[in-house]
């Protein structure tokens, strides 16, 4: 094989749909041995089939530390190290100030922040020196979004984790970067709408905010992830790379 990730081991959390699935498919096609996580077994099995190339699915909720241990135990059964780690599992829901609940706060911060922290920390013994760690951020981290403050705050936290972790890990030459997608056409994004009419309004509003005049595709984020995972990004560290069609660039 002549792919850019041949002989590399890649772990992608939240890999059953949308961006995570597209990244896993691209990494596998480029020669990586791929592990993904998902919370629902049926969707996990379907994703593994669609990825092919011997991909392994591990049922795990990344906000649960024991599940993170299960993930890395599965990796260790087959490989001695991890070359690429993409902490992608995450999500959120609309709730304006005044309607935010404790459950929503705990769930969103639990997956997006706590999950990201311990996904990376628990990987440290397996991460190869010189490995690439990729965190999934969001354009919402640097702009205000009505009724989306909790999700946005988690992604602002993720952005700063990368800045700090690249310093913590510099002795091991492990690169830590953030991909911040704009509006990407995924089930997670469109699922924020409660019905067909709301979905149309959501889609139209998002398209209007993007200078390229369309939603992005998960494969376009996967292209950026492949760059960061590969040796081509060997001097890219602590960066936030936007895949947003220009949404927050003006």
C-alpha positions in Angstrom: 0.0 0.0 0.0 1.1 3.6 -0.7 -1.3 5.4 1.6 -0.2 8.1 4.0 -1.1 6.1 7.2 0.3 2.7 6.3 1.5 0.8 9.4 -0.1 3.4 11.7 -2.7 2.8 14.4 -5.5 5.3 14.6 -8.3 5.7 17.2 -11.3 7.8 16.5 -13.9 8.3 19.2 -17.5 8.9 18.2 -16.8 7.1 14.9 -20.2 5.7 14.0 -21.7 8.6 12.0 -21.0 12.0 10.5 -17.5 13.4 10.9 -16.1 10.6 12.9 -17.2 8.0 10.4 -15.8 9.9 7.5 -12.5 10.3 9.2 -12.3 6.6 10.1 -13.2 5.6 6.5 -10.5 8.0 5.1 -7.8 6.8 7.6 -8.6 3.1 6.8 -8.4 3.8 3.1 -5.0 5.4 3.7 -3.7 2.2 5.3 -4.3 2.8 9.1 -5.5 0.1 11.5 -8.6 1.9 12.7 -10.5 1.7 16.0 -13.7 3.5 16.5 -16.1 3.9 19.4 -19.9 4.3 19.6 -22.6 4.0 22.2 -25.0 1.9 20.3 -24.0 -1.6 19.1 -26.1 -1.7 16.0 -24.8 1.6 14.6 -21.3 0.5 15.7 -21.5 -2.7 13.7 -22.8 -0.9 10.6 -20.0 1.6 10.8 -17.4 -1.1 11.1 -18.8 -2.7 8.0 -18.7 0.5 6.1 -15.1 1.3 7.1 -13.8 -2.2 6.2 -10.1 -2.8 6.2 -10.2 -4.7 9.4 -11.6 -1.8 11.5 -12.5 -2.5 15.1 -15.5 -1.1 16.9 -15.6 -0.7 20.7 -18.9 0.1 22.4 -18.1 2.9 24.7 -19.5 6.1 26.2 -16.5 8.5 26.4 -17.9 10.3 29.4 -17.4 7.1 31.4 -13.9 6.4 32.4 -14.3 2.7 32.6 -15.4 2.7 29.0 -12.3 4.6 28.0 -10.3 1.8 29.7 -12.2 -0.8 27.7 -11.3 1.0 24.5 -7.6 1.0 25.2 -7.6 -2.5 26.4 -9.1 -3.5 23.0 -6.3 -1.6 21.3 -3.6 -3.3 23.4 -4.9 -6.7 22.4 -3.8 -6.0 18.9 -1.1 -3.3 18.9 1.6 -1.9 21.1 1.1 1.8 20.4 -1.2 4.4 18.9 0.0 6.8 16.2 -3.1 8.9 15.8 -5.8 9.8 18.3 -8.8 11.8 17.3 -11.0 12.8 20.3 -14.1 13.4 18.3 -17.0 12.1 20.5 -19.3 15.0 21.4 -22.7 16.6 21.1 -25.1 19.2 22.4 -28.6 20.5 22.3 -30.2 23.9 22.0 -31.3 25.6 25.3 -31.4 29.4 25.8 -30.3 31.0 29.0 -33.2 30.5 31.4 -33.9 27.0 30.1 -30.5 25.3 30.7 -30.8 22.3 33.0 -28.3 20.6 35.2 -28.7 17.4 33.3 -27.9 19.1 30.0 -24.9 20.8 31.5 -23.6 17.5 33.0 -24.2 15.6 29.8 -22.6 18.1 27.4 -19.6 18.9 29.6 -19.3 15.2 30.5 -18.8 14.1 26.9 -17.2 17.1 25.3 -14.8 18.2 28.0 -14.4 15.4 30.6 -14.5 12.8 27.8 -11.9 14.6 25.8 -9.6 15.1 28.8 -9.6 11.4 29.8 -9.6 10.1 26.3 -6.2 11.7 25.8 -4.8 11.3 29.3 -5.6 7.5 29.4 -4.0 7.1 25.9 -0.7 8.5 27.1 1.0 5.2 27.9 0.1 3.9 24.4 0.7 7.1 22.4 3.9 6.8 20.3 6.4 9.6 20.7 5.7 11.9 17.8 2.1 10.9 17.7 -0.7 13.2 16.4 -3.6 14.0 18.7 -6.5 15.7 17.0 -9.4 17.3 19.0 -12.7 18.2 17.4 -13.6 21.7 18.2 -16.2 24.0 16.6 -16.6 27.4 15.1 -19.1 28.0 18.0 -16.1 28.4 20.3 -15.2 31.8 19.0 -18.6 33.3 18.3 -21.9 33.7 20.0 -24.7 31.4 19.1 -28.3 31.8 20.4 -29.5 29.0 22.7 -26.2 27.1 22.2 -24.0 28.5 25.0 -23.3 25.3 26.8 -22.0 23.4 23.7 -20.1 26.5 22.6 -18.4 26.8 26.0 -17.3 23.1 25.9 -15.7 23.7 22.5 -13.9 26.8 23.8 -12.5 24.6 26.6 -11.3 22.0 24.0 -9.5 24.7 22.1 -7.5 25.7 25.2 -6.7 22.1 26.1 -4.8 21.8 22.9 -2.7 24.9 23.7 -1.8 23.6 27.1 -1.3 19.9 26.2 1.2 20.7 23.4 3.4 22.1 26.2 2.8 19.2 28.5 3.8 16.8 25.8 6.6 18.6 24.1 9.2 16.3 25.5 7.6 13.5 23.6 7.1 15.5 20.4 3.4 14.7 20.4 1.5 17.2 18.3 -1.9 18.4 19.6 -4.2 20.2 17.2 -7.9 21.2 16.8 -10.1 20.9 13.8 -13.0 23.3 14.1 -15.8 22.5 11.6 -18.4 25.0 10.7 -21.9 23.8 9.6 -21.3 20.2 8.3 -24.2 18.2 6.9 -24.3 15.4 9.5 -27.1 13.6 11.3 -25.9 15.3 14.5 -26.3 18.8 13.1 -29.6 18.3 11.4 -30.9 16.3 14.4 -30.9 19.5 16.4 -34.1 20.4 14.6 -37.4 19.0 16.1 -39.2 18.6 12.8 -38.9 18.9 9.0 -39.8 22.6 9.0 -37.3 23.4 11.7 -34.7 21.5 9.8 -35.3 23.6 6.7 -35.0 26.8 8.7 -31.8 25.5 10.4 -30.3 24.5 7.0 -31.3 27.8 5.3 -29.9 29.9 8.1 -26.6 28.0 8.2 -26.1 28.1 4.5 -26.7 31.9 4.6 -23.9 32.3 7.1 -21.3 30.6 4.9 -19.5 32.6 2.2 -19.3 29.5 0.0 -23.1 29.2 0.2 -23.4 25.6 1.2 -23.0 23.2 4.1 -19.8 21.3 4.3 -19.5 17.6 3.9 -18.0 15.2 6.5 -15.4 14.1 3.9 -14.1 17.7 3.8 -13.3 17.5 7.5 -11.8 14.1 7.0 -9.4 15.6 4.5 -8.1 18.0 7.2 -7.8 15.2 9.7 -5.8 13.2 7.3 -3.4 16.1 6.9 -3.0 16.5 10.6 -2.5 12.7 11.1 0.1 12.5 8.4 3.8 13.4 8.4 2.9 16.3 6.1 1.8 18.2 9.2 5.0 17.5 11.1 5.5 21.1 12.1 1.8 21.9 12.8 1.2 22.0 16.6 -1.3 23.7 18.9 -3.2 25.0 15.9 -6.9 25.4 15.3 -7.7 24.7 11.7 -11.1 25.7 10.5 -13.2 23.8 8.0 -16.1 26.2 7.8 -16.4 27.6 4.3 -15.4 31.0 5.7 -18.2 31.1 8.2 -16.2 32.8 11.0 -13.4 34.3 8.8 -14.9 37.7 8.2 
